[in-house]
């Protein structure tokens, strides 16, 4: 395959070509090889593949498996999934849904996903059996919802780690007491060290300003020198923290070297449900965390299930919603791409694919010629390439007899 007229940097007027051989390797850049399919990128911008660092694939696309979540709250959504949906998740059911979920990610340019899968009805074990595929790498979190100290969750988490789950999950604010919440953090780190695993917890996913387990996780990561392997997901309570405490917390988070994973679309949907007007936005303070020097990544969270009924794994849309929800400004738009690429690779502890000769072809070509237009339009990538596999999302717009696509999509192209 030859891909011609690719832009490597948006501030450059120079286009390049990439030749991929039959083994899915980048054989040469800017060479004359022309055998196989030829794709004209027409000056579109190349990018690293996207990462979705927080998802729940085990029960994604189960919206119609049970009654609707009439309150819209996280608590009711979890209750429906645990009591009704999980009973319908067989190995065959999960594999059938996962085939569609993988393709939804791939066409949106996502090659790496971290999936938090619960021990209810052995969902995490079914995911471990089903996840292998050539398009999308799935990193599995052994998720002890609603906590380590319910039923036989701790024993099941151990088993999931032994069977290949890469990440220890936790959910301290959901344990039965503050003391058990603290203990759950220690248990998670003990397990991670024992099995040499990463850590990613649902931490402070609430509007309660008194929920402050993020500092406990960060302090433990610091004391064990485990920050580079530790992520704190959600941290929506930070939206309600007073500013003095939040500033103090950012100093600890930065010192510990942990990553924060925010899920702005679903958090906006779930949080503030107990408020009258004005309603809190209920997301992590993404912008302030970035400015404090903390690694922040963005995830999709739930898609088409009783917790969130919409979603499509379009990470550009997630970045766009982060811009809206957390009051970013126009000069900060381009840096949002890092939150679904560079920062997310760091959070997942995985190597960033390189676009160079001799490497496996792993890249996407955006629909647009600038990062600004990519985030503004949130369109799926024009071309997605991973080794021998590729996807094309062709978008064409005509008004009468005139082709108008480029004019409408690339409004900021020079």
C-alpha positions as CSV (number, residue, x, y, z in Angstrom):
1,X,0.0,0.0,0.0
2,X,1.2,3.5,-0.9
3,X,-0.2,6.5,1.0
4,X,0.7,9.7,-0.7
5,X,0.3,13.4,0.1
6,X,0.4,12.9,3.9
7,X,1.2,15.9,6.1
8,X,3.6,15.1,9.0
9,X,3.3,18.4,10.7
10,X,0.4,20.9,10.5
11,X,2.7,23.9,10.2
12,X,4.5,22.4,7.1
13,X,3.5,22.8,3.5
14,X,5.5,19.6,2.6
15,X,3.6,16.4,1.9
16,X,5.1,12.9,2.2
17,X,4.4,9.3,1.1
18,X,4.5,6.1,3.1
19,X,4.9,2.7,1.6
20,X,3.7,-0.3,3.6
21,X,4.7,-3.8,2.5
22,X,2.6,-7.0,2.6
23,X,3.8,-7.7,6.1
24,X,2.4,-4.4,7.4
25,X,5.8,-2.8,7.9
26,X,6.7,0.7,6.9
27,X,9.2,-0.2,4.2
28,X,10.1,3.3,3.1
29,X,9.0,7.0,3.4
30,X,9.2,9.2,0.4
31,X,10.1,6.4,-2.0
32,X,8.7,5.5,-5.4
33,X,7.2,2.1,-4.6
34,X,3.7,2.0,-6.1
35,X,2.6,-1.6,-6.1
36,X,-0.6,-2.4,-4.2
37,X,-3.4,0.0,-3.3
38,X,-2.7,3.7,-3.6
39,X,-4.4,6.1,-1.3
40,X,-4.3,9.8,-1.7
41,X,-4.4,11.6,1.7
42,X,-4.7,15.0,0.0
43,X,-2.6,16.9,2.5
44,X,-4.4,15.4,5.6
45,X,-2.5,15.3,8.9
46,X,-1.0,12.0,10.3
47,X,-1.3,11.2,14.0
48,X,-0.4,8.6,16.5
49,X,-3.2,6.2,17.1
50,X,-5.7,7.1,19.8
51,X,-6.0,5.5,23.2
52,X,-9.1,4.9,25.2
53,X,-7.7,4.6,28.8
54,X,-11.0,4.1,30.6
55,X,-13.9,1.9,29.3
56,X,-16.3,-0.8,30.5
57,X,-16.3,-3.2,27.5
58,X,-17.7,-6.1,29.5
59,X,-21.2,-4.6,29.6
60,X,-21.0,-2.0,26.8
61,X,-23.9,-2.1,24.3
62,X,-26.3,-3.6,26.9
63,X,-28.7,-0.7,27.2
64,X,-31.7,-2.9,26.1
65,X,-30.8,-5.8,28.3
66,X,-32.8,-4.5,31.3
67,X,-35.0,-1.7,32.5
68,X,-34.1,1.9,31.9
69,X,-32.2,4.0,34.5
70,X,-35.0,6.4,35.3
71,X,-33.0,8.5,37.9
72,X,-29.9,8.8,35.6
73,X,-27.7,8.2,38.7
74,X,-24.6,6.1,38.8
75,X,-26.0,4.1,41.7
76,X,-29.2,3.0,39.9
77,X,-27.1,2.2,36.7
78,X,-24.7,0.0,38.7
79,X,-27.6,-1.7,40.4
80,X,-29.3,-2.5,37.1
81,X,-26.1,-3.9,35.6
82,X,-25.2,-5.9,38.7
83,X,-28.7,-7.3,39.3
84,X,-30.1,-7.7,35.8
85,X,-27.6,-7.1,33.0
86,X,-24.7,-9.2,34.3
87,X,-26.9,-12.3,34.5
88,X,-27.3,-12.1,30.8
89,X,-23.6,-11.8,30.0
90,X,-22.6,-15.3,28.8
91,X,-19.3,-15.9,27.1
92,X,-21.1,-16.1,23.7
93,X,-22.9,-12.8,24.4
94,X,-19.7,-11.0,25.4
95,X,-17.8,-12.2,22.4
96,X,-20.6,-11.1,20.0
97,X,-20.8,-7.6,21.5
98,X,-17.0,-7.3,21.7
99,X,-16.6,-8.0,18.0
100,X,-18.7,-4.9,17.4
101,X,-17.0,-2.9,20.1
102,X,-13.6,-3.6,18.7
103,X,-14.6,-2.4,15.2
104,X,-16.2,0.7,16.7
105,X,-12.8,1.5,18.3
106,X,-10.8,0.7,15.3
107,X,-12.7,2.9,12.8
108,X,-12.3,5.7,15.3
109,X,-8.5,5.2,15.3
110,X,-8.3,3.7,18.7
111,X,-5.7,0.9,19.0
112,X,-5.4,0.6,22.8
113,X,-8.1,0.3,25.4
114,X,-8.2,-0.2,29.2
115,X,-11.3,-2.0,30.2
116,X,-12.6,-2.1,33.8
117,X,-14.4,-5.4,34.1
118,X,-16.2,-6.4,37.3
119,X,-16.1,-9.8,39.1
120,X,-19.9,-10.0,39.1
121,X,-21.0,-13.1,37.2
122,X,-17.3,-13.6,36.2
123,X,-17.4,-10.8,33.6
124,X,-13.7,-10.1,34.1
125,X,-12.8,-13.8,33.4
126,X,-15.0,-13.8,30.3
127,X,-13.2,-10.7,29.0
128,X,-9.8,-12.3,29.6
129,X,-10.9,-15.2,27.3
130,X,-12.5,-13.0,24.7
131,X,-10.1,-10.1,24.2
132,X,-7.5,-11.3,21.8
133,X,-7.9,-9.7,18.3
134,X,-5.6,-8.2,15.7
135,X,-7.2,-4.7,15.7
136,X,-7.3,-3.3,19.3
137,X,-5.2,-4.2,22.3
138,X,-7.4,-4.5,25.4
139,X,-5.7,-4.0,28.8
140,X,-8.0,-5.6,31.5
141,X,-8.6,-4.1,35.0
142,X,-9.7,-6.6,37.6
143,X,-12.5,-4.3,39.0
144,X,-13.7,-5.2,42.5
145,X,-17.0,-3.2,42.3
146,X,-18.7,-2.4,44.7
147,X,-15.5,-3.0,46.8
148,X,-12.9,-5.4,47.9
149,X,-14.7,-6.4,51.0
150,X,-18.0,-7.5,49.5
151,X,-18.7,-11.2,49.1
152,X,-15.6,-13.0,47.7
153,X,-14.4,-10.1,45.6
154,X,-10.8,-10.1,47.0
155,X,-10.3,-13.8,46.1
156,X,-11.7,-13.3,42.6
157,X,-9.5,-10.3,42.0
158,X,-6.5,-12.4,42.9
159,X,-7.6,-15.1,40.5
160,X,-8.1,-12.5,37.7
161,X,-4.6,-11.2,38.2
162,X,-3.2,-14.7,38.1
163,X,-5.1,-15.3,34.8
164,X,-3.7,-12.3,33.1
165,X,-5.4,-9.1,34.1
166,X,-2.8,-6.3,33.8
167,X,-4.3,-3.9,36.3
168,X,-5.5,-3.9,39.9
169,X,-8.8,-1.9,40.3
170,X,-10.2,-0.4,43.4
171,X,-13.1,1.8,44.4
172,X,-12.4,3.1,47.9
173,X,-15.3,5.6,48.2
174,X,-17.8,2.8,47.6
175,X,-16.6,0.6,50.4
176,X,-18.9,0.4,53.4
177,X,-16.9,2.8,55.6
178,X,-14.1,5.3,55.4
179,X,-11.8,2.9,57.3
180,X,-12.5,0.1,54.7
181,X,-11.8,2.6,51.9
182,X,-8.4,3.3,53.3
183,X,-7.8,-0.4,53.8
184,X,-8.8,-1.0,50.2
185,X,-6.1,1.3,48.9
186,X,-3.5,-0.6,50.8
187,X,-4.8,-3.9,49.6
188,X,-4.7,-2.7,46.0
189,X,-1.1,-1.7,46.2
190,X,-0.1,-4.9,48.0
191,X,-1.7,-6.9,45.2
192,X,0.0,-4.7,42.5
193,X,3.4,-5.2,44.1
194,X,2.9,-8.9,44.7
195,X,1.8,-9.6,41.1
196,X,3.8,-6.8,39.4
197,X,0.7,-5.1,38.0
198,X,-0.5,-1.6,37.3
199,X,-3.1,0.2,39.4
200,X,-6.1,2.1,38.2
201,X,-9.0,2.9,40.6
202,X,-12.4,4.5,40.4
203,X,-11.5,7.1,43.0
204,X,-13.7,9.8,44.4
205,X,-16.4,9.4,41.7
206,X,-18.9,11.4,43.6
207,X,-20.0,15.0,44.1
208,X,-19.1,14.7,47.8
209,X,-16.3,17.2,48.6
210,X,-15.4,15.1,51.7
211,X,-14.5,12.1,49.5
212,X,-10.7,12.5,49.5
213,X,-9.3,9.1,48.7
214,X,-7.2,10.5,45.8
215,X,-4.7,11.8,48.3
216,X,-4.5,8.4,50.0
217,X,-3.8,6.7,46.6
218,X,-1.2,9.3,45.7
219,X,0.5,9.1,49.1
220,X,0.7,5.4,48.9
221,X,2.1,5.6,45.3
222,X,4.7,8.0,46.5
223,X,5.8,5.9,49.5
224,X,6.1,2.8,47.3
225,X,7.7,4.6,44.3
226,X,4.7,3.3,42.2
227,X,3.5,6.6,40.7
228,X,4.4,5.7,37.1
229,X,2.3,2.6,37.4
230,X,-0.7,4.3,39.1
231,X,-3.7,6.0,37.6
232,X,-6.6,7.7,39.4
233,X,-9.8,7.6,37.3
234,X,-12.7,10.0,37.6
235,X,-11.8,12.1,40.7
236,X,-15.0,14.0,40.1
237,X,-15.2,15.1,43.7
238,X,-12.4,17.5,42.9
239,X,-15.0,19.6,41.1
240,X,-16.4,20.3,44.6
241,X,-13.2,20.7,46.6
242,X,-12.3,24.1,48.0
243,X,-9.4,25.7,46.1
244,X,-6.9,25.6,48.9
245,X,-7.3,21.9,49.4
246,X,-7.2,21.2,45.6
247,X,-4.0,23.1,45.3
248,X,-2.4,21.1,48.1
249,X,-3.6,17.9,46.4
250,X,-2.1,18.8,43.1
251,X,1.3,19.2,44.7
252,X,1.0,15.6,46.1
253,X,-0.2,14.2,42.8
254,X,2.6,15.8,40.9
255,X,5.2,14.6,43.4
256,X,3.8,11.1,43.3
257,X,3.9,11.0,39.5
258,X,0.5,9.4,39.2
259,X,-1.8,9.9,36.1
260,X,-5.4,11.2,36.3
261,X,-7.9,9.8,33.8
262,X,-11.0,11.9,33.3
263,X,-14.2,10.8,31.5
264,X,-15.9,14.1,30.8
265,X,-18.8,13.0,28.8
266,X,-20.1,10.4,31.2
267,X,-19.2,12.4,34.3
268,X,-21.2,15.3,33.0
269,X,-24.1,13.0,32.6
270,X,-23.9,11.3,36.0
271,X,-22.7,14.0,38.4
272,X,-24.9,16.7,39.8
273,X,-27.9,14.4,39.8
274,X,-28.6,15.2,43.4
275,X,-28.4,18.9,42.9
276,X,-31.1,21.4,42.3
277,X,-30.1,24.4,40.2
278,X,-27.4,25.4,39.7
279,X,-26.1,21.9,39.0
280,X,-22.4,21.0,39.3
281,X,-20.6,19.9,36.1
282,X,-19.0,17.2,38.2
283,X,-15.8,16.4,36.3
284,X,-12.2,16.3,37.4
285,X,-10.4,19.7,37.1
286,X,-8.7,18.7,33.9
287,X,-7.3,22.1,32.9
288,X,-5.9,22.9,36.4
289,X,-4.4,19.4,36.7
290,X,-2.6,19.9,33.4
291,X,-1.4,23.3,34.3
292,X,-0.1,21.9,37.6
293,X,2.2,19.5,35.6
294,X,0.2,16.3,36.2
295,X,-0.3,13.7,33.4
296,X,-3.9,13.8,32.4
297,X,-5.7,11.5,29.9
298,X,-9.3,11.2,28.7
299,X,-11.5,8.1,28.4
300,X,-14.8,7.3,27.0
301,X,-16.1,5.4,30.1
302,X,-19.5,3.8,29.5
303,X,-21.2,3.4,26.1
304,X,-24.8,2.3,25.4
305,X,-25.5,0.7,28.8
306,X,-27.6,1.5,31.9
307,X,-25.0,4.0,33.2
308,X,-24.7,6.0,30.0
309,X,-27.1,5.4,27.1
310,X,-25.1,7.1,24.3
311,X,-21.5,7.1,23.1
312,X,-19.5,5.8,20.2
313,X,-15.8,5.5,21.2
314,X,-14.9,8.7,19.2
315,X,-12.0,10.0,21.2
316,X,-12.0,13.3,19.3
317,X,-15.5,13.9,20.6
318,X,-14.3,13.1,24.1
319,X,-11.6,15.8,23.7
320,X,-14.1,18.2,22.3
321,X,-16.4,17.7,25.3
322,X,-13.5,18.2,27.7
323,X,-12.8,21.6,26.1
324,X,-16.5,22.6,26.6
325,X,-17.0,21.2,30.1
326,X,-13.8,22.5,31.8
327,X,-13.6,26.0,30.2
328,X,-10.6,25.5,28.0
329,X,-9.7,28.5,25.8
330,X,-8.9,28.6,22.1
331,X,-5.1,28.8,22.6
332,X,-5.3,25.4,24.4
333,X,-7.2,23.4,21.7
334,X,-4.2,21.7,20.1
335,X,-2.9,20.3,23.4
336,X,-6.2,18.4,23.9
337,X,-4.9,15.9,21.3
338,X,-2.1,14.9,23.8
339,X,-4.9,13.8,26.3
340,X,-6.0,11.0,23.9
341,X,-2.5,10.1,22.6
342,X,0.8,10.9,24.4
343,X,-0.6,11.3,27.9
344,X,-2.8,8.2,27.5
345,X,0.1,6.0,26.4
346,X,1.9,7.1,29.5
347,X,-1.0,6.4,31.7
348,X,-1.3,2.8,30.3
349,X,2.5,2.2,30.5
350,X,2.7,1.3,26.9
351,X,5.2,2.2,24.1
352,X,4.1,4.9,21.7
353,X,4.1,3.6,18.1
354,X,6.7,5.3,15.9
355,X,6.1,6.4,12.3
356,X,9.5,5.4,10.7
357,X,11.0,3.0,8.3
358,X,11.2,-0.6,9.6
359,X,8.5,-0.2,12.2
360,X,5.1,-1.8,12.1
361,X,2.6,0.5,10.4
362,X,0.5,1.9,13.3
363,X,-0.9,5.4,12.6
364,X,-4.0,7.3,11.7
365,X,-4.6,10.0,9.1
366,X,-7.1,12.6,10.3
367,X,-10.0,13.8,8.1
368,X,-8.4,17.3,8.5
369,X,-5.2,19.2,7.8
370,X,-5.0,20.7,11.3
371,X,-5.5,19.6,14.9
372,X,-7.9,22.4,15.4
373,X,-10.2,21.2,12.7
374,X,-9.9,17.6,13.9
375,X,-11.2,18.5,17.4
376,X,-13.7,21.1,16.1
377,X,-15.3,18.6,13.8
378,X,-14.7,15.4,15.8
379,X,-14.9,13.4,12.6
380,X,-13.5,9.8,12.6
381,X,-10.1,9.5,11.0
382,X,-9.9,9.3,7.2
383,X,-7.5,6.4,7.3
384,X,-6.6,3.9,10.1
385,X,-3.7,1.6,9.6
386,X,-2.4,-1.1,11.9
387,X,-0.1,-3.6,10.2
388,X,-1.9,-5.4,7.5
389,X,-5.3,-4.1,8.6
390,X,-6.8,-0.7,7.7
391,X,-10.1,1.2,7.7
392,X,-11.2,4.1,5.5
393,X,-13.9,6.6,6.6
394,X,-14.8,8.5,3.5
395,X,-16.8,11.7,4.0
396,X,-18.1,13.5,0.9
397,X,-20.3,16.6,0.8
398,X,-21.8,18.1,-2.3
399,X,-24.0,21.1,-2.8
400,X,-25.7,20.8,-6.2
401,X,-22.9,19.7,-8.5
402,X,-20.0,21.1,-6.5
403,X,-17.7,19.1,-4.2
404,X,-17.6,21.1,-0.9
405,X,-16.0,18.6,1.6
406,X,-12.6,20.2,1.9
407,X,-14.0,23.7,2.3
408,X,-16.3,22.7,5.1
409,X,-14.0,20.4,7.0
410,X,-10.7,22.4,6.8
411,X,-11.9,25.9,7.6
412,X,-8.5,26.8,9.2
413,X,-6.2,25.4,6.5
414,X,-3.9,28.0,5.1
